[in-house]
Amino acid sequence: LISLMPFLIGILLNFEDSVVIVDEFQNLTRSQLGMALGRLGKGSTMIFCGDNQQIDLKDKNYSAIHDMAKIVESEYVYKRVLQDNHRHPAIDEVFEMLSGM
């Protein structure tokens, strides 16, 4: 199943024995994070992928990515932070050029 967060509202759906990937996590609000976590069933894993430098919400403070620091101490949470840019090498050059405009 592939679905956008707005389509999960009001649906009685639990992800059991599943791997759930929440991409663009930095654009989820706190209430959307709660909705996603509330659907995680037994035997499942939820993976959050996001970049706190790319928050597109009008108010960046509403991003649920800021709340991850509160839950990483849980025995059920594993945090992995990528230190390197995994994009094409040209992306860094283009971003640098755009930031100088």
Buried (B, 14 or more C-beta within 10 A) or exposed (E): EEEEBEEBEEEEEEBEEBEBEBEBBBBBBEEBBEBBBEBBEEEBEBEBEBEEEEBEBEEEEBBBBBEBEEEEEEEEEEEEEEEEEEEEEEEEEEEEEEEEE
